[in-house]
């Protein structure tokens, strides 16, 4: 959820059944039946855990201080403010007595990942457009959550910490950062950079006039949906 740029990955590593059972006992969530790594888990932090009380998603070894606090806050606020189906309750254990780092546990929502092999081979063009429409409706629901200023969540007091300068300043710095980063992987010419600067200059008035900050999830996208052949 943070707007910080993070490339590193803290994998959860080897986790034993005894540790998972101790975690389940802590939250009174029954007896462990099985667990397995998530095929599409973000940065290898997640794991499916099946117990006599249901199926859960385990997430541990945070990438940065406050990661799971942020996620808990946003999940709970989206649950209160929108009709989007989110994993409630989002359980958080800030102690490190079981795994050596903090972790969260949440109900596994029904459904199937868009990149699963079964969906990839069975979706037709009409299916893809229908799913894209549903994703857009969900994103619109997210954007119904308005706030008073642009910024990041401060996990110490759960308030919004304003960006330095305007939103447009933050956004343009971010665009220029990624453009420069792209030079590591592609040939970016002086003409390319000049073209981007012209686009930014032509758009600055529109971005400076924005006055309705809203919730944004930077990983919410439909790009991969249309890469399926």
C-alpha positions in Angstrom: 0.0 0.0 0.0 2.9 2.4 0.6 3.9 4.7 -2.3 7.6 3.9 -1.5 9.4 2.0 -4.3 10.6 -1.4 -3.0 12.4 -4.0 -5.0 13.5 -6.4 -2.3 11.6 -9.4 -1.2 11.4 -11.0 2.3 10.3 -14.5 1.6 8.6 -16.4 4.4 11.1 -19.2 4.1 10.7 -22.6 5.8 7.6 -22.8 8.0 6.8 -25.9 10.1 3.4 -27.4 10.8 4.1 -26.9 14.5 4.5 -23.2 13.9 1.3 -23.0 11.9 -0.6 -24.9 14.6 0.7 -22.5 17.3 -0.6 -19.6 15.1 -4.0 -21.2 14.7 -4.2 -21.9 18.5 -3.4 -18.2 19.1 -6.6 -17.2 17.2 -8.7 -20.2 18.1 -8.9 -21.3 14.5 -9.0 -25.1 14.8 -6.6 -27.8 13.9 -4.2 -27.7 11.0 -5.1 -29.9 8.1 -2.6 -28.8 5.4 -0.8 -25.8 4.0 0.8 -24.9 0.7 2.5 -22.1 -1.1 0.4 -19.7 -3.2 1.2 -20.0 -6.9 0.6 -16.3 -7.4 1.6 -15.0 -4.0 3.1 -11.5 -4.0 6.9 -11.6 -3.3 6.6 -15.1 -1.8 5.2 -13.8 1.5 1.9 -15.7 1.3 0.7 -19.3 2.0 -2.6 -21.1 2.0 -3.5 -22.6 5.4 -6.4 -25.1 5.7 -7.7 -25.9 9.2 -10.9 -27.5 10.7 -12.3 -23.9 10.8 -11.8 -23.0 7.2 -9.2 -21.9 4.6 -7.0 -18.9 5.3 -4.2 -16.9 3.7 -1.1 -16.4 5.8 1.2 -13.5 5.1 4.5 -12.9 6.9 8.0 -11.4 7.1 7.0 -7.8 6.1 9.0 -5.9 3.5 9.1 -2.8 5.6 7.9 -1.6 9.1 4.2 -1.1 9.1 3.4 -3.1 5.9 0.8 -5.3 7.6 -0.6 -2.5 9.7 -1.2 -0.6 6.5 -2.9 -3.6 4.9 -5.1 -4.2 7.9 -6.2 -0.6 7.9 -7.1 -0.5 4.2 -8.9 -3.8 4.3 -11.0 -2.7 7.3 -11.7 0.7 5.9 -12.7 -0.7 2.5 -15.0 -3.1 4.3 -16.7 -0.2 6.1 -16.8 2.2 3.2 -17.6 0.1 0.2 -19.5 -3.1 -0.9 -16.3 -4.8 -2.2 -15.7 -8.3 -0.8 -12.5 -8.1 1.3 -10.9 -10.6 3.6 -12.4 -9.8 7.0 -11.4 -10.3 9.7 -7.8 -9.4 8.9 -5.9 -10.8 11.9 -2.5 -9.3 12.8 0.1 -10.6 15.2 2.9 -8.0 15.7 4.9 -10.3 17.9 7.8 -12.4 16.6 7.5 -15.3 19.1 6.3 -17.9 16.5 8.1 -17.2 13.2 10.7 -14.6 14.1 8.7 -11.8 12.4 5.2 -10.4 12.4 2.4 -11.9 10.3 -1.2 -11.6 9.3 -4.0 -14.2 8.7 -7.1 -13.6 6.7 -10.0 -15.7 5.3 -9.4 -17.0 1.8 -11.9 -15.4 -0.5 -13.7 -17.6 -3.1 -12.6 -17.4 -6.7 -9.7 -18.2 -9.0 -6.6 -16.2 -10.0 -6.8 -14.7 -13.5 -3.5 -16.2 -14.3 -4.4 -19.8 -13.4 -3.8 -22.4 -16.1 -7.5 -23.4 -16.2 -8.7 -19.8 -16.8 -5.9 -19.0 -19.2 -7.0 -21.9 -21.5 -10.8 -21.5 -21.2 -11.5 -17.7 -21.3 -12.8 -16.4 -24.6 -12.7 -12.8 -25.7 -16.2 -12.0 -24.4 -15.3 -13.5 -21.0 -12.3 -11.3 -20.8 -14.3 -8.2 -21.5 -16.9 -9.2 -18.9 -14.2 -9.7 -16.3 -12.6 -6.4 -17.2 -15.9 -4.7 -16.7 -16.3 -6.2 -13.2 -12.8 -5.1 -12.3 -13.6 -1.6 -13.4 -16.7 -1.6 -11.3 -14.7 -2.7 -8.3 -12.1 0.0 -9.0 -14.9 2.6 -9.2 -16.2 1.4 -5.8 -12.7 1.8 -4.3 -12.6 5.4 -5.6 -15.8 6.2 -3.7 -13.5 6.5 -0.6 -12.5 10.2 -0.6 -10.1 11.9 1.8 -9.0 15.5 2.4 -5.3 15.4 1.2 -2.9 13.4 -1.0 -0.3 11.4 0.9 0.7 8.1 2.6 -0.8 6.4 5.6 1.2 7.1 8.8 1.0 3.7 10.6 1.8 5.3 14.0 -1.5 7.2 14.2 -3.3 6.0 11.1 -3.6 9.4 9.6 -2.6 10.6 6.1 0.9 12.1 5.9 0.9 14.6 3.0 3.3 14.3 0.1 6.0 16.9 0.1 4.8 19.5 -2.3 1.7 18.9 -4.5 0.3 15.6 -5.8 1.5 16.6 -9.3 5.1 17.1 -8.0 5.0 13.7 -6.4 3.5 12.1 -9.5 5.9 13.7 -12.0 8.9 12.7 -9.8 7.6 9.1 -9.9 7.2 9.1 -13.7 10.7 10.5 -14.2 12.1 7.9 -11.8 10.5 5.0 -13.7 11.6 6.5 -17.0 15.2 6.6 -15.8 14.9 3.1 -14.4 13.7 1.9 -17.8 17.2 2.8 -19.2 18.5 -0.4 -17.5 16.3 -2.6 -19.7 15.7 -0.6 -22.9 17.2 2.1 -25.1 15.8 5.4 -23.9 16.9 8.2 -26.2 17.1 12.0 -25.6 14.1 12.3 -27.9 12.1 9.9 -25.8 12.8 11.9 -22.6 11.9 15.2 -24.4 8.6 13.6 -25.6 7.7 12.6 -22.1 8.5 16.1 -20.8 6.2 17.6 -23.4 3.4 15.3 -22.4 4.0 16.2 -18.7 4.1 19.9 -19.4 0.8 19.8 -21.4 -0.9 17.9 -18.5 0.4 19.9 -15.6 -2.6 22.2 -15.3 -5.0 19.2 -15.1 -3.0 17.5 -12.4 -2.5 20.7 -10.4 -6.2 21.3 -10.4 -7.1 17.9 -9.0 -8.9 18.4 -5.6 -10.5 15.2 -4.7 -8.0 12.7 -3.2 -9.2 9.1 -3.2 -8.0 5.6 -2.3 -5.6 4.2 -4.9 -4.2 0.6 -5.1 -1.2 0.7 -7.3 -1.3 -3.0 -8.0 -4.9 -3.1 -9.2 -4.8 -3.7 -13.0 -6.3 -5.5 -15.9 -3.2 -5.6 -18.1 -2.5 -9.3 -17.8 -6.1 -10.1 -18.5 -5.7 -9.2 -22.2 -2.4 -11.0 -22.6 -4.2 -14.3 -22.6 -4.4 -15.9 -26.0 
